[in-house]
């Protein structure tokens, strides 16, 4: 589907140059899941391959919104942002705005009707069209709408600008074959399409050669990988193959589906040293009735059984989840079943959501939609329970020696505490200090420290002496130094020691605590 609408964009200059011939700047704003984050890296890569440069502290010439249709108030958030940019664009002739992602795939021409100052709209199946659509909009002085109904080219073949030099996302599949009643993703991203194992491993190898020591395998349902070419053990084989790649120290994946989670995957996790002891597996509800209404093809006993098997093989594994509160027809008894499963599961962290209608999903038309006040009250009880469990589970980490990969993002209180931040092997967030006189790490380096404090959403390690702190400089740290030299011609900043403080500028992409 391709339509054009009148647009204020004008001019016949090269797409990536302004009136003076200087490169045009861009900014990508991302809403939603890790898949969207990775798609945004591709959008940035394609724009830079076309000659655009990132906007650094100035208003971008091109602003791209990569949208989500799953999160609550996704459309309000988009149109609110677009409304804020309308006067900015009016004051900056030649500025362009593009909207892509799941909401663009769903709303299509509605976006241009509500925000006619937008220049380009593209969907989840044609991310690679972005530079051409911007070019056409500018050349023709007309907004461009291009929505495809099926995948144009597998996104991983597109140029990518990674947000992190020390870690990377690798898509192993796109789309989903499940029919959960609350989810619109299959309608927007289509049926599952799997990449060939050789292509995936080649991309992982390329990331490692570029300095990354951690990869996260992405899919709407990663553990159903292989369904398209008929190998039910393809995902466990892929994990084991990642274990054979020299220099790859940490492998993660998200998100699996409990119904397709098999013992061979648990064995591969436990027996492959660089697959991290961390699992994010969505529960959604602890009530078997609600799971049936959600069309989730497992029950709470199966879910808990998987956790038991994982912990039997990996006793220190940290498990996180997604939970929806207030699904249509959820009774107090159903909600109590969720609380019971959460208590038994001992999640390290959980993404908790209040159910809200998503137009186009079967659940939106179900009877017995719950009042907002009821959903809010249950949500607060659930989060209080999970916060307590998270604090108790983190307290068990006190005194443990953990290896932390340093990230470029420090905590909110870094200026005050003089601590740096990183992720333990189990993905727990650790804020740590560098002892006086000890060598400072770079993002991507690894430090081994002893946990001295624990809170619900993070751990703290304040080594008393230099002997309690160990630094292992890594290829990823070297890559960080190179990236800093390339971007600003200066070495990476030193880490704090003593009373000095530092701000490290590149964002990391951790799993949020809640």
C-alpha positions as CSV (number, residue, x, y, z in Angstrom):
1,X,0.0,0.0,0.0
2,X,1.5,3.4,-1.0
3,X,-0.3,6.7,-0.8
4,X,0.7,10.3,-1.0
5,X,-0.6,13.3,0.8
6,X,0.2,17.0,0.5
7,X,3.1,18.1,2.8
8,X,4.8,21.3,3.6
9,X,8.2,19.6,2.9
10,X,9.8,21.2,-0.1
11,X,13.1,21.6,-2.0
12,X,15.1,19.6,-4.4
13,X,18.3,19.3,-2.5
14,X,20.0,16.0,-1.9
15,X,18.2,14.2,0.9
16,X,21.0,14.2,3.3
17,X,22.2,17.8,2.8
18,X,20.8,21.2,3.9
19,X,20.7,24.4,1.9
20,X,24.4,25.1,2.7
21,X,25.4,21.6,1.6
22,X,26.1,20.5,5.2
23,X,24.9,17.0,6.2
24,X,21.4,16.9,7.7
25,X,20.9,15.7,11.2
26,X,18.6,13.1,12.6
27,X,17.1,11.8,15.8
28,X,15.3,8.5,16.3
29,X,12.8,8.4,19.2
30,X,11.9,4.8,20.3
31,X,8.8,3.6,22.1
32,X,8.2,0.0,23.2
33,X,10.1,-3.3,23.4
34,X,13.6,-4.5,22.7
35,X,12.6,-5.4,19.1
36,X,11.7,-1.7,18.6
37,X,15.1,-0.7,20.1
38,X,16.9,-2.9,17.6
39,X,14.7,-1.7,14.7
40,X,15.7,1.9,15.8
41,X,19.4,0.9,15.5
42,X,18.7,-0.1,11.9
43,X,16.9,3.1,11.2
44,X,19.9,5.0,12.5
45,X,22.2,2.8,10.5
46,X,20.3,3.4,7.3
47,X,20.1,7.2,7.8
48,X,23.9,7.4,8.4
49,X,24.5,5.2,5.4
50,X,22.5,7.7,3.4
51,X,24.6,10.6,4.7
52,X,22.7,11.9,7.7
53,X,24.5,12.6,11.0
54,X,23.2,12.4,14.5
55,X,21.8,15.5,16.1
56,X,24.1,16.5,19.0
57,X,22.3,19.0,21.3
58,X,20.5,20.8,18.5
59,X,17.1,20.4,16.9
60,X,17.3,17.5,14.3
61,X,16.5,18.1,10.7
62,X,14.8,14.7,10.6
63,X,12.9,13.2,13.6
64,X,11.8,9.6,13.3
65,X,9.3,8.0,15.8
66,X,9.5,4.2,16.1
67,X,6.2,3.5,17.7
68,X,4.6,0.8,19.8
69,X,0.9,-0.3,19.6
70,X,1.1,-2.6,22.7
71,X,1.8,-0.2,25.6
72,X,-0.9,1.7,27.2
73,X,-1.7,5.1,25.7
74,X,0.7,4.5,22.8
75,X,-1.3,6.6,20.4
76,X,-1.7,9.5,22.9
77,X,2.0,9.5,23.4
78,X,2.7,9.6,19.7
79,X,0.2,12.3,18.9
80,X,1.3,14.3,21.9
81,X,4.9,14.3,20.6
82,X,3.8,15.1,17.1
83,X,1.8,18.0,18.4
84,X,4.8,19.4,20.2
85,X,6.8,19.2,17.0
86,X,4.3,20.9,14.8
87,X,5.3,24.5,15.7
88,X,9.0,23.5,15.7
89,X,8.6,22.2,12.1
90,X,6.7,25.4,11.1
91,X,9.6,27.5,12.3
92,X,12.2,25.3,10.6
93,X,11.5,24.9,6.9
94,X,12.9,21.7,5.5
95,X,12.6,19.8,8.7
96,X,11.0,16.3,8.3
97,X,9.1,14.0,10.6
98,X,8.7,10.2,10.0
99,X,6.6,7.7,11.9
100,X,7.3,4.0,11.7
101,X,6.7,0.8,13.8
102,X,3.7,-1.0,15.1
103,X,1.4,2.0,15.6
104,X,2.2,3.1,12.0
105,X,1.4,-0.4,10.7
106,X,-2.0,-0.3,12.6
107,X,-3.1,3.3,12.1
108,X,-1.7,3.9,8.6
109,X,-3.3,6.9,7.0
110,X,-4.9,7.9,10.3
111,X,-1.6,9.4,11.3
112,X,-1.5,11.7,8.3
113,X,-5.1,12.7,8.9
114,X,-4.4,13.6,12.5
115,X,-1.0,15.1,11.9
116,X,-0.7,16.3,8.3
117,X,2.7,17.8,9.0
118,X,4.2,14.3,9.1
119,X,6.3,13.6,6.0
120,X,6.6,9.8,5.9
121,X,4.8,6.9,7.4
122,X,6.1,3.3,7.1
123,X,5.3,0.0,8.7
124,X,7.0,-2.9,10.5
125,X,7.6,-4.8,7.2
126,X,9.5,-2.1,5.3
127,X,11.9,-0.4,7.7
128,X,14.4,-0.3,4.9
129,X,12.3,2.2,3.0
130,X,12.8,5.1,5.4
131,X,15.6,7.0,3.6
132,X,13.8,6.7,0.2
133,X,10.5,7.9,1.7
134,X,12.2,10.9,3.2
135,X,13.9,11.6,-0.1
136,X,10.6,11.3,-2.1
137,X,8.7,13.5,0.4
138,X,11.3,16.2,0.1
139,X,11.6,15.9,-3.7
140,X,7.8,15.7,-4.4
141,X,6.7,18.1,-1.6
142,X,4.2,15.4,-0.6
143,X,3.9,13.1,2.4
144,X,4.7,9.5,1.7
145,X,2.8,6.6,3.2
146,X,4.1,3.1,2.5
147,X,2.7,0.1,4.4
148,X,3.5,-3.4,3.3
149,X,1.4,-6.5,4.3
150,X,4.4,-8.8,4.5
151,X,8.1,-8.6,5.1
152,X,10.0,-6.8,2.3
153,X,13.6,-7.8,3.4
154,X,14.7,-9.4,6.6
155,X,15.7,-6.4,8.8
156,X,19.0,-7.9,9.8
157,X,20.3,-7.4,6.3
158,X,20.0,-3.6,6.8
159,X,22.7,-1.3,8.0
160,X,22.7,-0.9,11.8
161,X,24.1,1.7,14.1
162,X,24.4,0.0,17.5
163,X,23.7,2.0,20.7
164,X,26.4,0.1,22.5
165,X,29.8,-1.1,21.3
166,X,30.2,-3.7,24.0
167,X,26.8,-5.5,23.4
168,X,24.4,-6.0,20.6
169,X,20.9,-7.3,19.6
170,X,20.6,-10.0,17.1
171,X,17.1,-10.9,15.7
172,X,16.7,-14.6,15.1
173,X,13.0,-14.3,13.9
174,X,10.3,-11.8,13.3
175,X,6.6,-12.2,13.7
176,X,4.6,-14.6,15.9
177,X,2.3,-17.6,15.3
178,X,0.5,-17.3,18.6
179,X,-3.0,-15.8,18.9
180,X,-3.0,-14.3,22.4
181,X,-6.3,-12.4,22.8
182,X,-4.7,-9.3,24.3
183,X,-1.9,-9.0,21.7
184,X,-1.9,-7.2,18.4
185,X,1.7,-8.0,17.5
186,X,0.9,-10.9,15.1
187,X,-1.4,-8.7,13.1
188,X,1.3,-6.0,12.9
189,X,4.4,-8.0,12.4
190,X,2.9,-11.1,10.7
191,X,3.6,-14.8,11.0
192,X,6.9,-16.0,12.3
193,X,9.8,-16.0,9.9
194,X,13.0,-17.5,11.0
195,X,16.5,-16.6,9.8
196,X,18.9,-19.4,8.8
197,X,21.3,-20.4,11.6
198,X,24.3,-19.6,9.5
199,X,23.1,-16.0,8.9
200,X,22.5,-15.5,12.7
201,X,25.9,-16.9,13.7
202,X,27.6,-14.8,11.0
203,X,26.0,-11.6,12.5
204,X,27.0,-12.6,16.0
205,X,30.6,-13.3,14.8
206,X,30.7,-9.9,13.1
207,X,29.5,-8.2,16.3
208,X,32.3,-10.0,18.3
209,X,34.9,-9.0,15.8
210,X,33.7,-5.4,16.2
211,X,34.3,-5.5,19.9
212,X,31.1,-6.8,21.4
213,X,31.4,-9.4,24.2
214,X,27.6,-9.7,24.8
215,X,24.7,-10.5,22.5
216,X,21.0,-10.8,23.1
217,X,19.0,-13.0,20.7
218,X,15.7,-11.4,19.9
219,X,12.4,-12.9,18.8
220,X,8.7,-12.4,19.4
221,X,8.9,-16.0,20.7
222,X,12.5,-17.0,20.5
223,X,12.2,-20.6,21.7
224,X,9.8,-21.5,18.8
225,X,12.7,-20.7,16.5
226,X,13.0,-23.4,13.8
227,X,9.3,-23.9,13.3
228,X,9.6,-22.5,9.8
229,X,12.2,-25.0,8.7
230,X,10.9,-27.9,10.9
231,X,13.6,-28.3,13.6
232,X,12.1,-28.2,17.1
233,X,15.5,-28.2,18.7
234,X,16.9,-25.4,16.5
235,X,16.9,-22.8,19.4
236,X,18.9,-25.0,21.8
237,X,21.3,-25.8,19.0
238,X,21.7,-22.1,18.3
239,X,22.5,-21.4,21.9
240,X,25.2,-24.2,21.9
241,X,26.6,-22.8,18.6
242,X,26.9,-19.4,20.2
243,X,29.0,-21.1,22.9
244,X,31.6,-22.0,20.2
245,X,32.3,-18.4,19.2
246,X,35.6,-17.2,20.6
247,X,35.4,-13.9,22.4
248,X,31.7,-14.0,23.0
249,X,31.4,-13.9,26.8
250,X,27.7,-13.3,27.5
251,X,24.6,-14.7,25.6
252,X,21.1,-13.7,26.5
253,X,17.7,-14.1,24.8
254,X,14.2,-12.7,25.0
255,X,11.4,-13.5,25.1
256,X,10.4,-17.2,25.2
257,X,6.9,-18.6,25.5
258,X,6.2,-21.1,28.3
259,X,4.2,-23.4,26.0
260,X,7.2,-23.9,23.8
261,X,9.8,-24.1,26.5
262,X,11.5,-27.5,26.3
263,X,14.1,-29.4,28.4
264,X,16.7,-29.2,25.6
265,X,16.7,-25.4,26.0
266,X,17.3,-25.7,29.7
267,X,20.1,-28.2,29.1
268,X,21.7,-25.9,26.6
269,X,21.5,-22.9,29.0
270,X,23.1,-24.9,31.8
271,X,25.8,-26.6,29.7
272,X,26.9,-23.6,27.6
273,X,29.2,-21.4,29.7
274,X,28.6,-18.1,28.0
275,X,24.7,-18.4,28.2
276,X,23.9,-16.3,31.2
277,X,22.0,-17.6,34.2
278,X,19.0,-15.4,33.5
279,X,15.6,-16.0,32.1
280,X,12.8,-13.6,31.1
281,X,9.6,-15.6,30.7
282,X,6.2,-14.0,30.6
283,X,3.7,-15.4,33.0
284,X,0.8,-12.9,32.2
285,X,-1.5,-14.5,34.8
286,X,-1.4,-17.1,37.5
287,X,-5.1,-18.0,36.9
288,X,-5.7,-21.0,34.6
289,X,-9.1,-19.5,33.7
290,X,-7.5,-16.2,32.7
291,X,-4.7,-17.9,30.8
292,X,-7.4,-19.8,28.9
293,X,-9.2,-16.5,28.2
294,X,-6.0,-15.0,27.1
295,X,-5.5,-18.0,24.8
296,X,-2.1,-18.7,26.4
297,X,-1.5,-22.4,25.8
298,X,0.0,-23.4,29.1
299,X,-1.3,-23.4,32.7
300,X,0.3,-22.2,36.0
301,X,1.5,-25.7,36.9
302,X,3.5,-26.0,33.7
303,X,5.0,-22.5,34.2
304,X,6.1,-23.3,37.8
305,X,7.5,-26.7,36.6
306,X,9.7,-24.9,34.1
307,X,11.1,-22.6,36.8
308,X,11.8,-25.7,39.0
309,X,13.8,-27.3,36.2
310,X,15.7,-24.1,35.4
311,X,16.7,-23.7,39.0
312,X,17.6,-27.3,39.4
313,X,20.2,-26.9,36.6
314,X,21.1,-23.3,37.4
315,X,20.5,-22.6,41.1
316,X,21.6,-19.0,40.9
317,X,19.5,-18.1,37.9
318,X,17.5,-14.8,38.1
319,X,14.1,-15.1,36.5
320,X,12.0,-12.1,35.4
321,X,8.5,-12.0,33.9
322,X,5.6,-10.0,32.5
323,X,2.2,-9.9,34.3
324,X,-1.1,-8.3,33.2
325,X,-3.5,-7.2,35.9
326,X,-7.2,-6.8,35.3
327,X,-7.8,-8.9,32.2
328,X,-11.5,-8.9,31.3
329,X,-13.4,-11.3,33.6
330,X,-10.6,-11.6,36.1
331,X,-12.2,-12.3,39.5
332,X,-10.6,-11.7,42.9
333,X,-10.0,-15.5,43.1
334,X,-8.2,-15.3,39.7
335,X,-6.1,-12.4,40.9
336,X,-5.3,-14.3,44.1
337,X,-4.0,-17.2,41.9
338,X,-1.6,-14.7,40.3
339,X,-0.4,-13.5,43.7
340,X,0.1,-17.2,44.7
341,X,2.2,-18.0,41.6
342,X,4.3,-14.8,42.0
343,X,5.0,-15.8,45.6
344,X,6.1,-19.3,44.5
345,X,8.1,-18.0,41.5
346,X,10.3,-15.6,43.4
347,X,10.9,-13.4,40.4
348,X,14.0,-11.2,40.6
349,X,12.0,-8.5,38.8
350,X,8.7,-8.2,36.9
351,X,7.1,-6.0,34.3
352,X,3.6,-5.4,35.6
353,X,0.9,-3.9,33.4
354,X,-2.7,-2.8,33.9
355,X,-4.8,-4.3,31.2
356,X,-6.2,-1.8,28.8
357,X,-8.2,-2.3,25.6
358,X,-6.2,-2.6,22.3
359,X,-8.5,-2.0,19.3
360,X,-8.2,-4.9,16.9
361,X,-7.6,-7.5,19.6
362,X,-10.2,-10.1,20.6
363,X,-9.9,-9.2,24.3
364,X,-11.2,-5.7,23.5
365,X,-14.6,-7.2,22.8
366,X,-14.8,-9.5,25.7
367,X,-17.5,-8.9,28.3
368,X,-16.8,-8.1,32.0
369,X,-14.2,-5.3,31.4
370,X,-13.1,-4.4,34.9
371,X,-13.5,-0.9,36.4
372,X,-10.3,1.2,36.5
373,X,-10.4,1.5,40.3
374,X,-10.4,-2.3,40.7
375,X,-7.5,-2.8,38.3
376,X,-5.5,-0.1,40.0
377,X,-6.0,-1.6,43.5
378,X,-5.0,-5.0,42.3
379,X,-2.0,-3.6,40.5
380,X,-0.8,-1.9,43.7
381,X,-1.1,-5.1,45.6
382,X,0.8,-7.0,43.0
383,X,3.6,-4.5,42.8
384,X,3.9,-4.4,46.6
385,X,4.2,-8.1,46.7
386,X,6.8,-8.2,43.9
387,X,8.8,-5.4,45.4
388,X,9.0,-7.3,48.7
389,X,10.1,-10.5,46.9
390,X,12.7,-8.6,44.8
391,X,14.2,-7.1,47.9
392,X,14.3,-10.5,49.6
393,X,15.9,-12.2,46.6
394,X,18.5,-9.4,46.3
395,X,19.3,-9.7,50.0
396,X,20.4,-13.2,49.3
397,X,23.2,-11.7,47.1
398,X,24.9,-10.1,50.1
399,X,28.5,-11.3,50.4
400,X,28.5,-12.9,46.9
401,X,31.4,-12.2,44.5
402,X,29.9,-11.2,41.2
403,X,31.4,-10.3,37.8
404,X,30.0,-7.1,36.5
405,X,30.1,-5.8,32.9
406,X,30.5,-2.0,33.2
407,X,27.9,0.0,31.3
408,X,28.2,3.5,30.1
409,X,25.1,4.6,32.1
410,X,25.6,5.4,35.7
411,X,22.9,5.5,38.4
412,X,20.8,8.5,39.2
413,X,22.9,9.2,42.3
414,X,26.3,8.7,40.6
415,X,27.4,12.3,41.2
416,X,26.6,11.9,44.9
417,X,27.9,8.4,45.4
418,X,30.8,8.4,42.9
419,X,29.8,4.9,41.8
420,X,29.8,3.3,38.3
421,X,27.2,0.8,37.2
422,X,27.0,-2.5,35.4
423,X,25.2,-5.8,35.0
424,X,26.0,-9.0,36.8
425,X,25.9,-12.3,34.8
426,X,22.3,-12.8,36.0
427,X,21.4,-9.3,34.7
428,X,21.0,-7.7,38.1
429,X,22.0,-4.0,38.2
430,X,25.0,-3.4,40.3
431,X,26.3,0.1,41.4
432,X,30.0,-0.2,42.5
433,X,32.8,2.1,43.6
434,X,36.4,1.9,42.6
435,X,38.8,1.8,45.6
436,X,41.3,4.6,46.1
437,X,44.3,3.8,43.9
438,X,42.7,1.0,42.0
439,X,42.6,1.0,38.1
440,X,39.4,2.5,36.7
441,X,37.3,0.5,34.2
442,X,35.9,1.5,30.9
443,X,32.4,0.6,29.6
444,X,32.7,-2.9,28.4
445,X,35.4,-3.9,30.9
446,X,34.6,-6.4,33.6
447,X,35.0,-6.0,37.4
448,X,34.6,-8.6,40.1
449,X,33.3,-7.2,43.4
450,X,31.6,-8.4,46.6
451,X,28.0,-7.2,47.1
452,X,27.8,-5.1,50.2
453,X,24.2,-3.7,50.0
454,X,20.9,-4.8,48.5
455,X,17.7,-3.0,47.6
456,X,14.7,-4.1,45.6
457,X,15.9,-2.9,42.2
458,X,19.7,-2.8,42.5
459,X,22.7,-4.1,44.4
460,X,25.7,-2.1,45.7
461,X,29.3,-3.1,45.9
462,X,31.7,-0.8,47.8
463,X,35.0,-2.6,48.1
464,X,36.8,-1.8,51.3
465,X,40.3,-2.4,49.8
466,X,41.8,-2.7,46.4
467,X,42.2,-6.4,47.1
468,X,38.4,-6.8,47.1
469,X,38.2,-5.3,43.6
470,X,39.4,-7.0,40.4
471,X,39.4,-5.4,37.0
472,X,39.6,-7.3,33.7
473,X,40.1,-5.1,30.7
474,X,38.3,-6.4,27.7
475,X,38.2,-6.1,23.9
476,X,34.8,-4.4,24.5
477,X,36.5,-1.7,26.6
478,X,39.1,-1.3,23.8
479,X,36.1,-0.8,21.3
480,X,34.7,1.8,23.7
481,X,37.9,3.7,23.6
482,X,37.9,3.6,19.8
483,X,34.3,4.8,19.6
484,X,35.1,7.7,21.8
485,X,38.2,8.6,19.8
486,X,36.1,8.4,16.5
487,X,33.3,10.5,17.9
488,X,35.1,13.3,19.6
489,X,38.9,12.8,19.1
490,X,39.4,12.3,22.8
491,X,40.1,9.3,25.0
492,X,37.4,7.8,27.2
493,X,36.9,9.6,30.5
494,X,38.4,8.2,33.6
495,X,36.3,6.5,36.2
496,X,35.7,8.2,39.5
497,X,38.1,7.5,42.4
498,X,38.2,9.2,45.7
499,X,36.0,12.3,45.7
500,X,36.0,13.1,42.0
501,X,33.0,12.3,39.9
502,X,32.4,11.5,36.3
503,X,29.5,11.3,33.8
504,X,29.8,8.6,31.1
505,X,27.7,9.6,28.2
506,X,26.5,6.6,26.1
507,X,23.2,4.9,27.0
508,X,23.0,1.2,27.8
509,X,19.9,-0.9,27.2
510,X,19.2,-2.9,30.4
511,X,16.0,-4.7,31.2
512,X,14.2,-2.3,33.5
513,X,13.6,-3.4,37.1
514,X,9.8,-2.8,36.7
